[in-house]
C-alpha cells in the first residue's frame, strides 16, 4: 500500500521473517508517531525492495504490525520514492513513477 503520509516504509514482522529477515534485530531506534501514539521502533535493513516496477537497494524499513484485517504486508513510505517523480492520478486510478 502506498502511504504518502508515511516518511518511512513499513513491513509486517511476519512478512520480514518470511523473507529471511529478523524483525527483532533492528538498528537506530527512532520515535515514530503511529495511530496508537508515539512508539520507539528500530529499522531493519533489507537488501532490495521491488514495487511498482522499481527497486531500491539497502532500504531501512520499519518492522511493525498492521491491523489483522489489512490485505497488504506493508506500506510504501516516502523513502521508497526518494529521487523519483511520482504522479498520482486519482481520476484515472493510476500511479506513474519515473
C-alpha positions as CSV (number, residue, x, y, z in Angstrom):
1,X,0.0,0.0,0.0
2,X,1.2,3.5,-0.8
3,X,1.2,5.8,2.2
4,X,2.0,9.4,1.2
5,X,1.8,10.4,4.9
6,X,4.5,8.0,6.0
7,X,8.1,9.1,6.0
8,X,9.4,5.5,6.1
9,X,8.4,2.2,4.6
10,X,6.8,-0.3,7.0
11,X,6.7,-4.1,6.6
12,X,4.8,-6.6,8.9
13,X,7.2,-8.6,11.1
14,X,5.8,-11.9,9.7
15,X,6.5,-10.8,6.1
16,X,10.1,-9.9,7.1
17,X,10.5,-13.3,8.7
18,X,9.2,-15.0,5.6
19,X,11.8,-13.0,3.5
20,X,14.6,-14.2,5.8
21,X,15.0,-11.1,8.0
22,X,14.8,-11.0,11.8
23,X,12.4,-8.2,12.7
24,X,13.8,-8.2,16.3
25,X,17.3,-7.3,15.1
26,X,16.8,-3.6,14.4
27,X,19.1,-0.6,14.2
28,X,18.8,3.1,15.0
29,X,15.7,3.1,17.3
30,X,13.6,6.2,16.5
31,X,10.4,7.7,17.9
32,X,7.5,7.3,15.5
33,X,4.1,8.7,15.7
34,X,1.6,5.9,14.8
35,X,-2.2,5.8,15.0
36,X,-1.9,4.5,18.6
37,X,0.6,7.0,19.8
38,X,4.4,7.5,19.8
39,X,6.5,4.3,19.8
40,X,10.2,3.7,19.6
41,X,10.9,1.4,16.7
42,X,14.1,0.3,15.0
43,X,14.9,-0.2,11.4
44,X,15.6,-3.5,9.5
45,X,17.9,-3.0,6.5
46,X,16.6,-5.0,3.6
47,X,18.8,-5.8,0.7
48,X,16.3,-4.9,-2.1
49,X,12.7,-3.9,-2.3
50,X,10.8,-4.0,-5.6
51,X,7.4,-2.4,-6.1
52,X,5.6,-0.7,-8.9
53,X,8.3,-1.7,-11.4
54,X,11.1,0.0,-9.4
55,X,13.7,-1.3,-6.9
56,X,15.5,0.2,-4.0
57,X,18.7,-1.2,-2.5
58,X,19.7,-1.3,1.2
59,X,16.4,0.2,2.3
60,X,15.9,0.7,6.1
61,X,12.3,-0.4,6.8
62,X,10.2,-0.3,10.0
63,X,9.1,-3.7,11.3
64,X,5.6,-3.1,12.7
65,X,2.3,-4.8,12.9
66,X,-0.7,-3.7,10.8
67,X,-4.4,-4.4,11.6
68,X,-5.2,-8.1,11.3
69,X,-7.8,-7.4,8.6
70,X,-5.3,-5.5,6.4
71,X,-5.0,-7.0,3.0
72,X,-1.4,-6.0,2.5
73,X,2.1,-6.7,4.0
74,X,3.3,-3.2,4.3
75,X,3.3,0.5,3.5
76,X,5.5,2.1,0.9
77,X,6.6,5.3,2.5
78,X,8.1,8.4,1.0
79,X,11.7,7.0,1.5
80,X,10.9,4.4,-1.3
81,X,10.0,7.3,-3.7
82,X,13.1,9.5,-3.0
83,X,14.8,10.6,-6.2
84,X,11.7,9.6,-8.3
85,X,8.9,11.6,-9.8
86,X,5.5,10.3,-8.7
87,X,2.2,11.2,-10.3
88,X,-1.0,10.1,-8.5
89,X,-3.9,10.4,-11.0
90,X,-6.9,9.8,-8.8
91,X,-9.4,10.4,-11.5
92,X,-7.9,7.7,-13.8
93,X,-6.7,5.5,-10.9
94,X,-3.1,5.4,-12.0
95,X,0.3,5.8,-10.3
96,X,3.2,6.8,-12.6
97,X,6.8,6.7,-11.5
98,X,9.8,7.9,-13.4
